[in-house]
Amino acid sequence: MAPELSAFEARRRANVASNAKLLKDTAEVAANMRRAAAPAPRPAAATTTPRKRKATEPSPRTRVMPTRQTRQSARLSGADSESNGTPTKLEDIPLELRPRESKRARTAGDLVLSDLQIEGQRYSSTGALANFVQGAQPGVRTFTEDDVKDSSDEQLKTLRKGMDELSLYAGWQPNDIKLTPERIYALTFHPIKEKPIVIAGDKKGTLGFFDGSQQTPDYDDDDEDVRIPLPQIGAFEVHTRTISSIKVPIFDSNSVITSSYDSSIRCLDLQKQVSSQIWQPSDESEDLGITCLDISQEAKDTIIFSTLEGGIGRVDRRSKEKAEIWGLTEQKIGGFSLHPLLPHLVATASLDRTLKIWDMRNIKGKGELRHPSLLGEHHSRLSVSHASWSRGGHLATSSYDDTIKVFDMSGASKWKTGHDISEDEMTPSHTIPHNNQTGRWVTILKPQWQVNPSDGVDKFAIANMNRFVDIYDYNGKQLGQLEGDGITAVPAVAEFHPTHNWVAGGTGSGKLALWM
C-alpha cells in the first residue's frame, strides 16, 4: 500500500500537474500573442453599441518555450520524481489542494438564502488597510468646530450644528461590525424609518445586513475578562463577483435589487428569503460588467444600468426580456443617476473624463446607432467617478482631478425634448477641492445625495481620505465632518438614510461606521 501523501507533497504535485498542462498549451499561447501583436482596428464611434467581451478565465503568466527540441527535466515534463517518471494527473490531487480558480461564473436562477449564508458572526480579517495614498493625513480634520462657530448665516449655522451633533453608533466599535468578508463596494440604508438597517455588498459578491437597533448586553465595565458578544450580521453570497450597486425602492421596500460585475441584476425578496435573477445576458459567455443601477420613480418596474464597456441599458423587471443597451461612450461608465423627479434625464460619469446628460424621451438612430439624445457635456481634467442628481435638480460629481463639482440644473423641468443645455448651465456653480486619490486599496469616492430629506435641505455625503465622512449642501457649503474613535480605515462608501440624518460608511476591510 502506497504511503499517504503529506499536504506539502500533494500541493507540490498539484503545482507540477498544473505547470505541465500550461507547457502543453504553449503553442496556443504563442499564437494568441502573435494575434494580439497585430494592429487592431480603430474603435467605433461613441454612438455605436458597446463591445461585447467574452468571459474567459485569466491566463496565468506563462513562459513561452522555444520550438526547437531542448532537454527538459522530469519535473518540467510533468513526471513525478517518486513515481518512476509517471506523470502526476490533476484529477489525482485532492480537491482542496488543487490550484484555485481566479474568477467564478455568474449564477443563474433563484437562490435560497439559507443555502448561501456565511456562517459565524465575525470574518477573518488582516485588519484595516494602511493608508499609503500620498496627501492623505489620517485623523487630521479639514473642517473644525471653528467653521461652525464662524458662520454668519444662521440657517447654515443651524445645519452645521445638527450635523455636528451626530455621533458614532454606541453599540459596538466600527472594528467589531464586520458587515462583509471583503472590501465594501456598495452600501445603502433600508428606507424603514423606525431603525437603521444597513445593507452592503463586497468585492466577492457577498451581501451583508446589519440592524443598528441591536443593543449591547450590559456588563460590568471593570471586569476585563468578560467578552462582549459581537453583533448579529447576516451575510449571503448572492453574486459571484463585485456587487457594484444596491437599491431598495421606497415604493417596494421588500425588494433589495443588486447589480454586479458578473453582468447580472438580482432581486432579493426579504419576506420569501429568495434571491431571484432579474436579468443577465442571454449569452452566458458575454461579460458586460455592470457598474451601477438606478430605478425610475415613475416607471417603477424599469431598471437602468451602466456597463464597463461604456453602455447604458434598460430592462423591464416584470418581463425580464432582453435589455436594450445603448453604446454612449468608448470607455467605462463608472457611475450615473436618474433625475429623481424627471427620470428621463440621465447623467453619466465616465473614464473618458466627461459628465454627460442624456434624454431618454428622444431615442435617435436605428439598429446599432440607436441611442438617447445628448443634451450637454462637461469635460474634466481627469476621469469622472460618479454623477449624482438631487431632488432639487442639483448634480454632484467627483473626479480624479481632486474636485467635487456641483451643477445647478434646477431649471430642468422646463426643458423640452431635444433641449440643448447651454454652456453656462454645464459650467459648475461650485467647485470644491477634495482629495479623491483613493489608490488601489480604497473604493472610489462618490457623492450620494439624501433621497428625501426630512429637513428639506438637499445634501450629500462623500468620504474623506483622512478617515472622515464629509457632508455638503447644494450650495457647496460644508455642513459637517463625521468622525469617531475606532475608525481605522477610510469609510470610502458613504451614504445617507433616505429621510433621517443617519450616515453610514463602509471600509476596505468590510467594516461599518454608523452615525446617528
C-alpha positions, 0 to 999 in steps of 0.5 A: 500500500502506497504511503499517504501523501503529506499536504506539502507533497500533494500541493507540490504535485498539484503545482507540477500537474498544473505547470505541465498542462500550461507547457502543453498549451504553449503553442496556443499561447504563442499564437494568441500573442502573435494575434494580439501583436497585430494592429487592431482596428480603430474603435467605433464611434461613441454612438455605436453599441458597446463591445461585447467581451467574452468571459474567459478565465485569466491566463496565468503568466506563462513562459513561452518555450522555444520550438526547437527540441531542448532537454527538459527535466522530469519535473518540467515534463510533468513526471513525478520524481517518486513515481518512476517518471509517471506523470502526476494527473490533476484529477489525482490531487485532492480537491482542496489542494488543487490550484484555485480558480481566479474568477467564478461564473455568474449564477443563474436562477433563484437562490435560497438564502439559507443555502448561501449564508456565511456562517459565524458572526465575525470574518477573518480579517488582516485588519484595516488597510494602511493608508499609503495614498500620498496627501492623505493625513489620517485623523487630521480634520479639514473642517473644525468646530471653528467653521461652525462657530464662524458662520454668519448665516444662521440657517447654515449655522443651524445645519452645521450644528445638527450635523455636528451633533451626530455621533458614532453608533454606541453599540459596538466599535466600527472594528467589531461590525464586520458587515462583509468578508471583503472590501465594501463596494456598495452600501445603502440604508433600508428606507424603514424609518423606525431603525437603521438597517444597513445593507452592503455588498463586497468585492466577492459578491457577498451581501451583508445586513446589519440592524443598528437597533441591536443593543449591547448586553450590559456588563460590568465595565471593570471586569476585563475578562468578560467578552462582549458578544459581537453583533448579529450580521447576516451575510449571503453570497448572492453574486459571484463577483463585485456587487457594484450597486444596491437599491431598495425602492421606497415604493417596494421596500421588500425588494433589495435589487443588486447589480454586479460585475458578473453582468447580472441584476438580482432581486432579493425578496426579504419576506420569501428569503429568495434571491431571484435573477432579474436579468443577465445576458442571454449569452452566458459567455458575454461579460458586460460588467455592470457598474451601477443601477438606478430605478425610475420613480415613475416607471417603477418596474424599469431598471437602468444600468451602466456597463464597463464597456461604456453602455447604458441599458434598460430592462423591464423587471416584470418581463425580464426580456432582453435589455436594450443597451445603448453604446454612449461612450468608448470607455467605462461608465463608472457611475450615473443617476436618474433625475429623481423627479424627471427620470428621463434625464440621465447623467453619466460619469465616465473614464473618458473624463466627461459628465454627460446628460442624456434624454431618454424621451428622444431615442435617435438612430436605428439598429446599432446607432440607436441611442438617447439624445445628448443634451450637454457635456462637461469635460474634466481634467481627469476621469469622472467617478460618479454623477449624482442628481438631487431632488432639487435638480442639483448634480454632484460629481467627483473626479480624479482631478481632486474636485467635487463639482456641483451643477445647478440644473434646477431649471430642468423641468422646463426643458423640452425634448431635444433641449440643448443645455447651454454652456453656462448651465454645464459650467459648475456653480461650485467647485470644491477641492477634495482629495479623491486619490483613493489608490488601489486599496480604497473604493472610489469616492462618490457623492450620494445625495439624501433621497428625501430629506426630512429637513428639506435641505438637499445634501450629500455625503462623500468620504474623506481620505483622512478617515472622515465622512464629509457632508455638503449642501447644494450650495457647496457649503460644508455642513459637517465632518463625521468622525469617531474613535475606532475608525481605522480605515477610510469609510470610502462608501458613504451614504445617507438614510433616505429621510433621517440624518443617519450616515453610514460608511463602509471600509476596505476591510468590510467594516461599518461606521454608523452615525446617528 
